[in-house]
Amino acid sequence: MDRLKSKKALLKIQNTEITEYHIYQKLSRIIKDKNNAMVLQSIANEEKKHSEFWKNKTNIEPKPDWFKVKRYIFLSRVFGLSFALKLMEKREGTGSKQYKDLSSVFKETAQLSEEEDAHEKALLGMLNEERLQYVGSIVLGLNDALVELTGALAGFTLGFTDNKMITLAGLVTGISAAFSMAASNYLAQKADNDPNALKSALYTGEAYIMTVFLMILPYLLFRNSFLSLFITLAIVILVILAFNYYISVAKDLDFKHRFLEMCILSLSVAAFSFLISFLLKKLLGIEV
């Protein structure tokens, strides 16, 4: 790498370091968990130290990207601390690759790269966020609602055709199932002597009910039941997409496999339920 290119790369790293310093610093001040605040402050100190190191090499004052700072603060407030930080690490990287590219010019970069990468991974691994502890409960509520209600709404759409009837049937089915699933989850966790059984059940019920209302919404907004079903299926795919992206980032899981698995399962149940409703209408000679 020639000197000019290395200086540009160095300035980019320097600005990234100071930007991430401000992100970690601001996050450490707004979160309530003292352990997480200490973790973030430690990362911030590391980023600032590296930025100061490169400032001595370039003699240029680094400029933080304030838009990026505000973006990650916003993401942490909406989607949680772990999601925002891990997304930042995936998108922005830790500077390791750029450091390695600069190692032919600045010998110190190889060691700095290893130190920063190891340090940040260790610190991010210490992050402890409640919502991630209950991912299993959220998955249970979300997945059951998607599969069960997708099938039910597909069947109701062909069976009733009237959106008011479908909405009523869907809400009764969905809300009843949400309470049933939450209660079942509570009893299962209690049987395993989980001291947080109630909280786990609440996460399951909350995820279920939120999914129910999202899926019912098209039937409240449109008159055509088949259009409503089509939009509901689109919402199902978007919910699966958003949730699995969140989980894949926050817990370092495979996105593609989980997304395809949930999509195929939910849409297959919808198609099967639609077929059953069609056959029953023909068999019983019912026209609604």
Backbone as CSV, one residue per row, in Angstrom:
resi,resn,N_x,N_y,N_z,CA_x,CA_y,CA_z,C_x,C_y,C_z
1,MET,0.850,-1.194,0.000,0.000,0.000,0.000,0.888,1.247,0.000
2,ASP,0.647,2.197,-0.931,1.488,3.394,-0.967,1.094,4.347,0.154
3,ARG,1.968,5.351,0.332,1.823,6.258,1.471,0.516,7.057,1.442
4,LEU,0.121,7.510,0.219,-1.099,8.316,0.096,-2.334,7.503,0.468
5,LYS,-2.402,6.278,-0.072,-3.543,5.420,0.224,-3.580,5.054,1.704
6,SER,-2.405,4.809,2.262,-2.359,4.439,3.674,-2.824,5.589,4.559
7,LYS,-2.510,6.824,4.161,-2.948,7.973,4.958,-4.464,8.129,4.903
8,LYS,-5.052,7.907,3.714,-6.509,7.980,3.582,-7.179,6.906,4.435
9,ALA,-6.611,5.701,4.367,-7.166,4.605,5.159,-7.040,4.894,6.647
10,LEU,-5.919,5.492,7.008,-5.668,5.826,8.403,-6.654,6.867,8.920
11,LEU,-6.935,7.873,8.095,-7.906,8.901,8.478,-9.302,8.306,8.635
12,LYS,-9.624,7.349,7.769,-10.927,6.688,7.852,-11.050,5.907,9.165
13,ILE,-9.986,5.172,9.498,-9.988,4.421,10.754,-10.073,5.364,11.944
14,GLN,-9.316,6.434,11.873,-9.281,7.420,12.955,-10.665,8.009,13.202
15,ASN,-11.372,8.358,12.124,-12.724,8.916,12.244,-13.718,7.872,12.752
16,THR,-13.526,6.611,12.311,-14.391,5.529,12.789,-14.215,5.320,14.284
17,GLU,-12.961,5.342,14.726,-12.671,5.147,16.149,-13.328,6.230,17.009
18,ILE,-13.222,7.486,16.583,-13.786,8.570,17.391,-15.315,8.558,17.330
19,THR,-15.875,8.126,16.177,-17.332,7.995,16.058,-17.850,6.930,17.014
20,GLU,-17.181,5.776,17.022,-17.608,4.690,17.898,-17.382,5.047,19.367
21,TYR,-16.370,5.845,19.630,-16.164,6.329,21.006,-17.400,7.095,21.483
22,HIS,-17.905,7.999,20.641,-19.074,8.797,21.026,-20.329,7.925,21.157
23,ILE,-20.451,6.907,20.290,-21.603,6.004,20.374,-21.592,5.262,21.706
24,TYR,-20.470,4.625,22.005,-20.364,3.869,23.254,-20.508,4.775,24.479
25,GLN,-19.925,5.955,24.395,-19.976,6.896,25.512,-21.416,7.320,25.803
26,LYS,-22.161,7.664,24.746,-23.550,8.100,24.928,-24.427,6.948,25.422
27,LEU,-24.201,5.753,24.872,-24.983,4.600,25.306,-24.740,4.281,26.777
28,SER,-23.504,4.425,27.209,-23.174,4.120,28.610,-23.892,5.059,29.577
29,ARG,-24.271,6.234,29.089,-24.936,7.220,29.948,-26.456,7.067,29.979
30,ILE,-27.017,6.424,28.941,-28.482,6.356,28.872,-29.055,5.017,29.334
31,ILE,-28.224,3.968,29.371,-28.770,2.676,29.783,-28.810,2.580,31.302
32,LYS,-29.755,1.791,31.815,-29.964,1.695,33.259,-29.089,0.620,33.901
33,ASP,-28.807,-0.440,33.154,-28.027,-1.546,33.693,-26.583,-1.107,33.962
34,LYS,-26.166,-1.170,35.220,-24.831,-0.695,35.586,-23.721,-1.542,34.971
35,ASN,-23.969,-2.850,34.872,-22.965,-3.733,34.284,-22.726,-3.382,32.818
36,ASN,-23.831,-3.209,32.079,-23.708,-2.834,30.667,-23.058,-1.465,30.497
37,ALA,-23.378,-0.552,31.412,-22.788,0.790,31.343,-21.271,0.728,31.508
38,MET,-20.809,-0.121,32.420,-19.370,-0.277,32.633,-18.695,-0.903,31.418
39,VAL,-19.382,-1.879,30.805,-18.850,-2.530,29.603,-18.681,-1.510,28.484
40,LEU,-19.713,-0.717,28.283,-19.685,0.278,27.209,-18.647,1.362,27.464
41,GLN,-18.509,1.772,28.703,-17.513,2.792,29.032,-16.103,2.267,28.772
42,SER,-15.903,0.996,29.066,-14.598,0.374,28.819,-14.279,0.337,27.326
43,ILE,-15.296,-0.018,26.501,-15.099,-0.027,25.045,-14.820,1.386,24.555
44,ALA,-15.576,2.353,25.079,-15.388,3.752,24.667,-13.963,4.217,24.943
45,ASN,-13.444,3.875,26.111,-12.076,4.262,26.457,-11.064,3.659,25.488
46,GLU,-11.319,2.402,25.093,-10.426,1.730,24.141,-10.449,2.430,22.784
47,GLU,-11.652,2.788,22.331,-11.779,3.460,21.033,-11.091,4.829,21.055
48,LYS,-11.262,5.548,22.141,-10.643,6.874,22.234,-9.123,6.766,22.265
49,LYS,-8.620,5.756,22.957,-7.172,5.550,23.038,-6.588,5.292,21.653
50,HIS,-7.288,4.475,20.863,-6.816,4.187,19.505,-6.887,5.431,18.623
51,SER,-7.967,6.205,18.784,-8.106,7.428,17.994,-6.983,8.414,18.308
52,GLU,-6.650,8.533,19.581,-5.559,9.425,19.989,-4.220,8.936,19.450
53,PHE,-4.056,7.631,19.411,-2.814,7.056,18.880,-2.607,7.468,17.424
54,TRP,-3.692,7.352,16.620,-3.582,7.694,15.196,-3.528,9.202,14.972
55,LYS,-4.105,9.937,15.885,-4.019,11.399,15.792,-2.560,11.855,15.886
56,ASN,-1.785,11.174,16.712,-0.358,11.498,16.831,0.410,11.172,15.556
57,LYS,-0.125,10.232,14.767,0.525,9.872,13.504,0.155,10.842,12.384
58,THR,-1.115,11.266,12.349,-1.602,12.092,11.231,-1.537,13.585,11.528
59,ASN,-1.523,13.927,12.821,-1.576,15.339,13.237,-2.846,16.036,12.744
60,ILE,-3.915,15.240,12.595,-5.209,15.767,12.144,-6.269,15.415,13.185
61,GLU,-7.097,16.395,13.521,-8.172,16.179,14.496,-9.268,15.322,13.858
62,PRO,-9.614,14.167,14.451,-10.641,13.306,13.861,-12.027,13.938,13.928
63,LYS,-12.871,13.606,12.932,-14.226,14.153,12.879,-15.247,13.021,13.027
64,PRO,-15.980,13.008,14.118,-16.991,11.960,14.293,-18.156,12.126,13.319
65,ASP,-18.741,11.009,12.928,-19.926,11.010,12.068,-21.150,11.082,12.986
66,TRP,-21.670,12.290,13.185,-22.757,12.483,14.148,-24.058,11.831,13.702
67,PHE,-24.265,11.728,12.381,-25.467,11.040,11.886,-25.433,9.566,12.299
68,LYS,-24.269,8.960,12.166,-24.111,7.559,12.553,-24.303,7.396,14.061
69,VAL,-23.792,8.335,14.825,-23.955,8.295,16.282,-25.441,8.304,16.643
70,LYS,-26.193,9.240,16.058,-27.625,9.355,16.350,-28.390,8.120,15.884
71,ARG,-27.969,7.557,14.736,-28.656,6.376,14.196,-28.550,5.190,15.149
72,TYR,-27.363,4.933,15.652,-27.197,3.781,16.537,-27.798,4.014,17.925
73,ILE,-27.840,5.254,18.358,-28.533,5.556,19.615,-30.027,5.275,19.450
74,PHE,-30.576,5.685,18.300,-31.995,5.435,18.004,-32.282,3.932,17.943
75,LEU,-31.433,3.184,17.244,-31.628,1.738,17.125,-31.571,1.050,18.485
76,SER,-30.694,1.519,19.340,-30.578,0.907,20.670,-31.830,1.159,21.504
77,ARG,-32.445,2.332,21.325,-33.669,2.653,22.068,-34.849,1.816,21.580
78,VAL,-34.912,1.589,20.265,-36.056,0.885,19.674,-35.896,-0.629,19.745
79,PHE,-34.719,-1.135,19.361,-34.521,-2.580,19.229,-33.646,-3.200,20.315
80,GLY,-33.113,-2.369,21.180,-32.294,-2.917,22.255,-30.808,-2.702,22.036
81,LEU,-30.101,-2.733,23.135,-28.669,-2.448,23.130,-27.864,-3.478,22.347
82,SER,-28.121,-4.757,22.601,-27.343,-5.812,21.946,-27.502,-5.772,20.437
83,PHE,-28.737,-5.548,19.972,-28.975,-5.487,18.529,-28.184,-4.350,17.904
84,ALA,-28.257,-3.158,18.488,-27.578,-1.989,17.920,-26.067,-2.181,17.878
85,LEU,-25.501,-2.697,18.964,-24.051,-2.871,19.029,-23.554,-3.943,18.067
86,LYS,-24.280,-5.055,17.998,-23.836,-6.128,17.109,-24.036,-5.760,15.648
87,LEU,-25.092,-4.994,15.365,-25.282,-4.508,13.999,-24.141,-3.575,13.618
88,MET,-23.732,-2.739,14.542,-22.624,-1.824,14.285,-21.336,-2.591,14.021
89,GLU,-21.099,-3.637,14.790,-19.893,-4.431,14.588,-19.918,-5.148,13.241
90,LYS,-21.108,-5.626,12.832,-21.218,-6.317,11.548,-21.037,-5.357,10.376
91,ARG,-21.636,-4.178,10.481,-21.599,-3.218,9.367,-20.300,-2.432,9.309
92,GLU,-19.886,-1.942,10.463,-18.723,-1.058,10.487,-17.421,-1.832,10.667
93,GLY,-17.519,-3.029,11.259,-16.315,-3.785,11.545,-15.574,-3.193,12.730
94,THR,-14.492,-3.834,13.115,-13.701,-3.349,14.245,-12.443,-2.635,13.796
95,GLY,-12.273,-2.497,12.504,-11.068,-1.856,11.995,-9.941,-2.843,11.767
96,SER,-10.180,-4.133,12.042,-9.120,-5.127,11.939,-8.574,-5.252,10.527
97,LYS,-9.480,-5.301,9.547,-9.029,-5.472,8.162,-8.197,-4.276,7.707
98,GLN,-8.692,-3.065,8.025,-7.939,-1.869,7.633,-6.581,-1.831,8.321
99,TYR,-6.542,-2.272,9.571,-5.270,-2.304,10.290,-4.281,-3.245,9.605
100,LYS,-4.794,-4.395,9.176,-3.915,-5.364,8.515,-3.389,-4.810,7.196
101,ASP,-4.243,-4.062,6.493,-3.805,-3.448,5.232,-2.710,-2.414,5.470
102,LEU,-2.748,-1.807,6.645,-1.767,-0.764,6.964,-0.493,-1.308,7.609
103,SER,-0.486,-2.603,7.895,0.638,-3.160,8.647,1.974,-3.046,7.925
104,SER,1.938,-2.951,6.581,3.194,-2.812,5.836,3.812,-1.432,6.024
105,VAL,2.980,-0.450,6.387,3.462,0.922,6.579,3.657,1.222,8.061
106,PHE,2.658,0.826,8.865,2.731,1.053,10.307,2.745,-0.300,11.016
107,LYS,3.874,-0.669,11.545,4.046,-1.987,12.148,3.154,-2.187,13.381
108,GLU,2.779,-1.081,14.019,1.980,-1.188,15.244,0.564,-1.696,14.988
109,THR,0.117,-1.591,13.731,-1.296,-1.883,13.447,-1.666,-3.341,13.666
110,ALA,-0.752,-4.259,13.422,-1.069,-5.677,13.587,-1.451,-5.982,15.030
111,GLN,-0.670,-5.471,15.955,-0.953,-5.698,17.367,-2.223,-4.968,17.800
112,LEU,-2.390,-3.730,17.313,-3.595,-2.972,17.654,-4.848,-3.678,17.149
113,SER,-4.754,-4.250,15.952,-5.888,-4.959,15.369,-6.297,-6.133,16.246
114,GLU,-5.328,-6.915,16.659,-5.612,-8.078,17.499,-6.171,-7.658,18.859
115,GLU,-5.587,-6.615,19.421,-6.039,-6.136,20.729,-7.481,-5.640,20.676
116,GLU,-7.780,-4.830,19.654,-9.122,-4.260,19.556,-10.167,-5.326,19.295
117,ASP,-9.856,-6.238,18.379,-10.809,-7.286,18.027,-11.111,-8.174,19.233
118,ALA,-10.066,-8.622,19.916,-10.244,-9.490,21.080,-10.953,-8.752,22.210
119,HIS,-10.583,-7.499,22.404,-11.157,-6.708,23.497,-12.647,-6.469,23.287
120,GLU,-13.032,-6.078,22.078,-14.436,-5.764,21.813,-15.305,-7.009,21.836
121,LYS,-14.774,-8.132,21.318,-15.558,-9.366,21.344,-15.799,-9.822,22.779
122,ALA,-14.779,-9.701,23.595,-14.919,-10.091,25.000,-15.934,-9.204,25.712
123,LEU,-15.872,-7.908,25.451,-16.785,-6.976,26.115,-18.216,-7.143,25.632
124,LEU,-18.390,-7.306,24.305,-19.740,-7.474,23.767,-20.355,-8.781,24.246
125,GLY,-19.500,-9.782,24.478,-19.989,-11.047,24.999,-20.497,-10.939,26.426
126,MET,-20.075,-9.904,27.136,-20.508,-9.687,28.515,-21.863,-9.002,28.598
127,LEU,-22.307,-8.415,27.496,-23.575,-7.687,27.522,-24.716,-8.613,27.904
128,ASN,-25.539,-8.145,28.806,-26.629,-8.951,29.327,-27.925,-8.161,29.216
129,GLU,-28.796,-8.575,28.290,-30.037,-7.832,28.053,-31.234,-8.748,28.266
130,GLU,-32.221,-8.279,29.034,-33.339,-9.125,29.435,-34.083,-9.732,28.259
131,ARG,-34.371,-8.910,27.249,-35.208,-9.405,26.155,-34.557,-10.577,25.424
132,LEU,-33.207,-10.627,25.412,-32.522,-11.736,24.754,-32.571,-13.005,25.599
133,GLN,-32.753,-12.861,26.911,-32.872,-14.029,27.779,-34.204,-14.746,27.550
134,TYR,-35.168,-14.008,27.009,-36.498,-14.577,26.802,-36.834,-14.747,25.319
135,VAL,-35.804,-14.875,24.502,-36.030,-15.074,23.065,-36.843,-16.336,22.812
136,GLY,-36.566,-17.391,23.589,-37.312,-18.640,23.423,-38.801,-18.439,23.636
137,SER,-39.157,-17.653,24.637,-40.569,-17.376,24.921,-41.200,-16.530,23.822
138,ILE,-40.440,-15.557,23.307,-40.939,-14.707,22.220,-41.136,-15.531,20.956
139,VAL,-40.163,-16.403,20.651,-40.269,-17.277,19.475,-41.499,-18.164,19.588
140,LEU,-41.734,-18.697,20.785,-42.891,-19.565,21.010,-44.187,-18.835,20.686
141,GLY,-44.350,-17.615,21.228,-45.565,-16.845,20.981,-45.699,-16.410,19.544
142,LEU,-44.613,-15.903,18.985,-44.634,-15.403,17.612,-44.894,-16.520,16.614
143,ASN,-44.153,-17.607,16.744,-44.262,-18.701,15.784,-45.636,-19.361,15.844
144,ASP,-46.139,-19.572,17.048,-47.446,-20.211,17.187,-48.549,-19.328,16.617
145,ALA,-48.457,-18.021,16.859,-49.456,-17.090,16.320,-49.413,-17.066,14.800
146,LEU,-48.207,-17.009,14.246,-48.070,-16.963,12.787,-48.647,-18.210,12.137
147,VAL,-48.277,-19.367,12.670,-48.716,-20.629,12.068,-50.208,-20.855,12.276
148,GLU,-50.653,-20.733,13.535,-52.055,-21.029,13.847,-53.018,-20.034,13.212
149,LEU,-52.738,-18.739,13.362,-53.684,-17.737,12.873,-53.633,-17.590,11.352
150,THR,-52.475,-17.837,10.745,-52.415,-17.816,9.278,-53.351,-18.870,8.713
151,GLY,-53.279,-20.066,9.294,-54.170,-21.135,8.858,-55.625,-20.814,9.133
152,ALA,-55.904,-20.282,10.323,-57.289,-19.955,10.694,-57.869,-18.881,9.782
153,LEU,-57.108,-17.822,9.528,-57.607,-16.729,8.678,-57.814,-17.181,7.239
154,ALA,-56.933,-18.060,6.764,-57.113,-18.592,5.404,-58.411,-19.384,5.323
155,GLY,-58.667,-20.196,6.358,-59.905,-20.967,6.396,-61.130,-20.083,6.549
156,PHE,-61.053,-19.084,7.432,-62.178,-18.163,7.637,-62.479,-17.360,6.371
157,THR,-61.437,-16.991,5.640,-61.622,-16.174,4.430,-62.470,-16.900,3.402
158,LEU,-62.181,-18.169,3.212,-62.974,-18.933,2.245,-64.321,-19.332,2.839
159,GLY,-64.349,-19.565,4.156,-65.580,-20.029,4.788,-66.622,-18.943,4.961
160,PHE,-66.189,-17.712,5.293,-67.139,-16.637,5.596,-67.239,-15.574,4.499
161,THR,-66.133,-15.186,3.922,-65.999,-14.130,2.892,-66.329,-12.716,3.403
162,ASP,-67.093,-12.605,4.495,-67.425,-11.292,5.059,-66.334,-10.883,6.052
163,ASN,-65.732,-9.708,5.831,-64.590,-9.304,6.645,-64.920,-9.082,8.120
164,LYS,-66.135,-8.629,8.412,-66.513,-8.431,9.813,-66.564,-9.763,10.556
165,MET,-67.125,-10.769,9.887,-67.187,-12.106,10.482,-65.784,-12.681,10.661
166,ILE,-64.944,-12.480,9.642,-63.571,-12.996,9.698,-62.792,-12.312,10.821
167,THR,-62.978,-10.986,10.941,-62.293,-10.232,11.997,-62.704,-10.728,13.375
168,LEU,-64.017,-10.903,13.574,-64.526,-11.383,14.858,-63.967,-12.765,15.182
169,ALA,-64.072,-13.667,14.207,-63.584,-15.035,14.419,-62.075,-15.047,14.662
170,GLY,-61.359,-14.223,13.900,-59.902,-14.160,14.040,-59.471,-13.624,15.396
171,LEU,-60.147,-12.562,15.862,-59.803,-11.975,17.162,-60.114,-12.932,18.312
172,VAL,-61.275,-13.562,18.248,-61.643,-14.522,19.297,-60.643,-15.671,19.331
173,THR,-60.347,-16.209,18.147,-59.388,-17.315,18.056,-58.002,-16.894,18.539
174,GLY,-57.545,-15.734,18.050,-56.193,-15.276,18.366,-55.996,-14.920,19.823
175,ILE,-56.925,-14.147,20.389,-56.781,-13.719,21.787,-56.912,-14.907,22.741
176,SER,-57.859,-15.797,22.447,-58.017,-16.997,23.281,-56.753,-17.850,23.238
177,ALA,-56.211,-18.007,22.032,-54.995,-18.810,21.873,-53.803,-18.161,22.572
178,ALA,-53.767,-16.824,22.582,-52.664,-16.108,23.243,-52.658,-16.392,24.738
179,PHE,-53.838,-16.308,25.372,-53.926,-16.596,26.803,-53.613,-18.062,27.090
180,SER,-54.095,-18.934,26.207,-53.840,-20.362,26.377,-52.349,-20.674,26.273
181,MET,-51.694,-20.073,25.282,-50.267,-20.309,25.083,-49.449,-19.741,26.241
182,ALA,-49.813,-18.545,26.709,-49.104,-17.932,27.837,-49.251,-18.789,29.095
183,ALA,-50.461,-19.293,29.329,-50.702,-20.144,30.499,-49.911,-21.445,30.401
184,SER,-49.884,-22.032,29.207,-49.132,-23.276,29.001,-47.643,-23.059,29.226
185,ASN,-47.142,-21.921,28.731,-45.733,-21.594,28.919,-45.411,-21.405,30.405
186,TYR,-46.317,-20.745,31.122,-46.127,-20.521,32.561,-46.049,-21.849,33.314
187,LEU,-46.983,-22.756,33.008,-47.008,-24.051,33.688,-45.772,-24.878,33.356
188,ALA,-45.329,-24.800,32.091,-44.131,-25.544,31.679,-42.886,-25.029,32.399
189,GLN,-42.767,-23.696,32.496,-41.612,-23.105,33.182,-41.667,-23.384,34.684
190,LYS,-42.878,-23.377,35.240,-43.050,-23.681,36.658,-42.610,-25.113,36.958
191,ALA,-42.973,-26.024,36.052,-42.603,-27.425,36.222,-41.088,-27.611,36.199
192,ASP,-40.400,-26.718,35.478,-38.932,-26.753,35.418,-38.289,-25.918,36.524
193,ASN,-39.121,-25.459,37.476,-38.644,-24.653,38.616,-37.969,-23.349,38.190
194,ASP,-38.484,-22.752,37.124,-37.952,-21.467,36.664,-38.531,-20.350,37.534
195,PRO,-37.688,-19.581,38.230,-38.208,-18.502,39.087,-38.841,-17.355,38.301
196,ASN,-38.534,-17.283,37.002,-39.081,-16.213,36.156,-40.170,-16.732,35.221
197,ALA,-40.920,-17.721,35.689,-41.949,-18.347,34.855,-43.009,-17.347,34.407
198,LEU,-43.417,-16.456,35.309,-44.451,-15.475,34.972,-43.962,-14.512,33.894
199,LYS,-42.741,-14.030,34.034,-42.188,-13.101,33.047,-42.059,-13.775,31.682
200,SER,-41.642,-15.035,31.676,-41.535,-15.793,30.433,-42.895,-15.917,29.754
201,ALA,-43.933,-16.198,30.564,-45.294,-16.327,30.034,-45.794,-15.003,29.468
202,LEU,-45.454,-13.903,30.134,-45.873,-12.579,29.657,-45.235,-12.246,28.312
203,TYR,-43.972,-12.595,28.132,-43.309,-12.375,26.846,-43.985,-13.186,25.742
204,THR,-44.348,-14.433,26.067,-45.030,-15.291,25.092,-46.382,-14.699,24.705
205,GLY,-47.176,-14.322,25.707,-48.498,-13.755,25.446,-48.436,-12.441,24.696
206,GLU,-47.482,-11.587,25.068,-47.336,-10.290,24.403,-46.973,-10.460,22.927
207,ALA,-46.022,-11.352,22.648,-45.620,-11.603,21.258,-46.793,-12.151,20.449
208,TYR,-47.579,-13.032,21.074,-48.723,-13.644,20.397,-49.772,-12.587,20.049
209,ILE,-50.161,-11.778,21.032,-51.225,-10.788,20.820,-50.810,-9.721,19.803
210,MET,-49.572,-9.263,19.876,-49.097,-8.273,18.904,-49.169,-8.825,17.486
211,THR,-48.793,-10.091,17.330,-48.845,-10.734,16.012,-50.282,-10.873,15.533
212,VAL,-51.188,-11.220,16.443,-52.611,-11.356,16.105,-53.165,-10.055,15.541
213,PHE,-52.910,-8.945,16.206,-53.457,-7.663,15.755,-52.856,-7.221,14.419
214,LEU,-51.591,-7.509,14.204,-50.977,-7.186,12.909,-51.634,-7.974,11.781
215,MET,-51.943,-9.237,12.045,-52.524,-10.095,11.009,-53.998,-9.788,10.758
216,ILE,-54.692,-9.309,11.777,-56.117,-8.980,11.639,-56.310,-7.621,10.969
217,LEU,-55.328,-6.749,11.073,-55.442,-5.364,10.603,-55.972,-5.221,9.170
218,PRO,-55.490,-5.991,8.186,-56.016,-5.835,6.819,-57.518,-6.072,6.711
219,TYR,-58.058,-6.954,7.545,-59.493,-7.237,7.502,-60.311,-6.076,8.068
220,LEU,-59.665,-5.229,8.853,-60.329,-4.031,9.373,-60.241,-2.862,8.393
221,LEU,-59.230,-2.887,7.536,-58.989,-1.763,6.626,-59.601,-1.949,5.243
222,PHE,-59.806,-3.195,4.832,-60.303,-3.460,3.476,-61.594,-4.277,3.513
223,ARG,-62.363,-4.170,2.454,-63.632,-4.901,2.376,-63.474,-6.259,1.704
224,ASN,-62.586,-6.326,0.730,-62.395,-7.576,-0.008,-61.603,-8.565,0.847
225,SER,-62.214,-9.705,1.141,-61.583,-10.668,2.049,-60.333,-11.313,1.450
226,PHE,-60.354,-11.551,0.126,-59.189,-12.195,-0.498,-58.010,-11.225,-0.595
227,LEU,-58.299,-9.945,-0.811,-57.246,-8.927,-0.779,-56.669,-8.835,0.633
228,SER,-57.554,-8.887,1.620,-57.115,-8.837,3.019,-56.209,-10.018,3.352
229,LEU,-56.588,-11.198,2.860,-55.769,-12.391,3.103,-54.394,-12.247,2.460
230,PHE,-54.370,-11.737,1.233,-53.097,-11.539,0.524,-52.188,-10.582,1.308
231,ILE,-52.770,-9.488,1.800,-51.975,-8.513,2.567,-51.524,-9.119,3.895
232,THR,-52.400,-9.923,4.510,-52.026,-10.598,5.753,-50.837,-11.522,5.540
233,LEU,-50.845,-12.258,4.439,-49.719,-13.150,4.131,-48.434,-12.351,3.909
234,ALA,-48.577,-11.179,3.283,-47.409,-10.302,3.095,-46.891,-9.814,4.449
235,ILE,-47.822,-9.485,5.360,-47.437,-9.054,6.708,-46.728,-10.186,7.444
236,VAL,-47.248,-11.399,7.281,-46.621,-12.573,7.905,-45.166,-12.702,7.471
237,ILE,-44.930,-12.576,6.166,-43.562,-12.685,5.641,-42.683,-11.564,6.184
238,LEU,-43.238,-10.347,6.258,-42.470,-9.205,6.782,-42.144,-9.378,8.264
239,VAL,-43.110,-9.898,9.035,-42.874,-10.147,10.464,-41.778,-11.193,10.639
240,ILE,-41.864,-12.261,9.856,-40.844,-13.314,9.916,-39.480,-12.754,9.525
241,LEU,-39.473,-11.931,8.469,-38.226,-11.313,8.002,-37.611,-10.435,9.091
242,ALA,-38.428,-9.539,9.650,-37.930,-8.593,10.657,-37.455,-9.312,11.913
243,PHE,-38.250,-10.269,12.385,-37.888,-10.959,13.619,-36.618,-11.783,13.451
244,ASN,-36.540,-12.515,12.354,-35.358,-13.359,12.147,-34.104,-12.539,11.885
245,TYR,-34.268,-11.371,11.257,-33.107,-10.490,11.080,-32.628,-9.990,12.441
246,TYR,-33.582,-9.604,13.277,-33.244,-9.137,14.627,-32.492,-10.222,15.400
247,ILE,-33.045,-11.433,15.387,-32.432,-12.533,16.133,-31.072,-12.904,15.560
248,SER,-30.965,-12.915,14.232,-29.688,-13.293,13.604,-28.581,-12.316,13.966
249,VAL,-28.936,-11.036,14.092,-27.940,-10.022,14.470,-27.646,-10.084,15.964
250,ALA,-28.701,-10.078,16.779,-28.531,-9.999,18.234,-27.908,-11.249,18.834
251,LYS,-28.194,-12.431,18.236,-27.687,-13.679,18.807,-26.741,-14.426,17.869
252,ASP,-26.321,-13.771,16.793,-25.358,-14.373,15.851,-25.836,-15.721,15.311
253,LEU,-27.100,-15.775,14.873,-27.670,-16.994,14.310,-27.792,-16.875,12.797
254,ASP,-27.987,-18.032,12.145,-28.128,-18.043,10.688,-29.490,-17.472,10.294
255,PHE,-29.490,-16.431,9.478,-30.732,-15.751,9.100,-31.506,-16.526,8.036
256,LYS,-30.846,-16.901,6.966,-31.514,-17.484,5.800,-32.274,-18.753,6.150
257,HIS,-31.637,-19.648,6.870,-32.267,-20.933,7.205,-33.520,-20.731,8.052
258,ARG,-33.410,-19.897,9.096,-34.544,-19.659,9.994,-35.686,-18.947,9.273
259,PHE,-35.353,-17.988,8.420,-36.371,-17.244,7.680,-37.155,-18.166,6.746
260,LEU,-36.440,-18.964,5.960,-37.096,-19.872,5.010,-37.934,-20.920,5.737
261,GLU,-37.431,-21.432,6.836,-38.143,-22.447,7.603,-39.487,-21.923,8.105
262,MET,-39.492,-20.735,8.703,-40.731,-20.160,9.230,-41.694,-19.771,8.119
263,CYS,-41.169,-19.254,7.006,-42.027,-18.879,5.870,-42.727,-20.098,5.287
264,ILE,-41.956,-21.139,5.040,-42.520,-22.361,4.446,-43.575,-22.962,5.369
265,LEU,-43.286,-22.985,6.658,-44.222,-23.561,7.624,-45.531,-22.772,7.677
266,SER,-45.437,-21.456,7.811,-46.639,-20.616,7.927,-47.479,-20.640,6.657
267,LEU,-46.834,-20.510,5.504,-47.567,-20.474,4.235,-48.140,-21.840,3.875
268,SER,-47.456,-22.912,4.269,-47.970,-24.262,4.006,-49.239,-24.518,4.810
269,VAL,-49.234,-24.083,6.067,-50.425,-24.237,6.912,-51.587,-23.423,6.347
270,ALA,-51.299,-22.214,5.856,-52.345,-21.371,5.264,-52.948,-22.045,4.035
271,ALA,-52.096,-22.591,3.177,-52.571,-23.260,1.959,-53.404,-24.493,2.308
272,PHE,-52.943,-25.257,3.296,-53.666,-26.464,3.706,-55.031,-26.103,4.296
273,SER,-55.075,-25.080,5.131,-56.340,-24.644,5.745,-57.320,-24.127,4.699
274,PHE,-56.796,-23.400,3.715,-57.630,-22.896,2.627,-58.254,-24.063,1.861
275,LEU,-57.448,-25.086,1.612,-57.930,-26.269,0.894,-58.994,-27.008,1.704
276,ILE,-58.760,-27.168,3.000,-59.727,-27.847,3.868,-61.061,-27.101,3.884
277,SER,-61.002,-25.768,3.978,-62.230,-24.959,3.972,-62.994,-25.128,2.666
278,PHE,-62.265,-25.155,1.556,-62.888,-25.327,0.240,-63.591,-26.683,0.152
279,LEU,-62.909,-27.736,0.601,-63.476,-29.085,0.528,-64.687,-29.234,1.442
280,LEU,-64.619,-28.646,2.636,-65.747,-28.732,3.572,-66.971,-27.982,3.054
281,LYS,-66.736,-26.832,2.423,-67.865,-26.084,1.847,-68.553,-26.901,0.766
282,LYS,-67.761,-27.557,-0.071,-68.329,-28.374,-1.143,-69.033,-29.602,-0.575
283,LEU,-68.387,-30.227,0.419,-68.929,-31.453,0.998,-70.241,-31.203,1.733
284,LEU,-70.299,-30.094,2.462,-71.494,-29.781,3.250,-72.512,-28.942,2.490
285,GLY,-72.113,-28.475,1.310,-73.017,-27.677,0.492,-73.366,-26.340,1.106
286,ILE,-72.388,-25.732,1.782,-72.628,-24.457,2.468,-72.141,-23.308,1.605
287,GLU,-72.965,-22.304,1.444,-72.580,-21.080,0.743,-72.850,-19.895,1.660
288,VAL,-71.805,-19.152,2.009,-71.960,-18.003,2.916,-71.873,-16.721,2.135
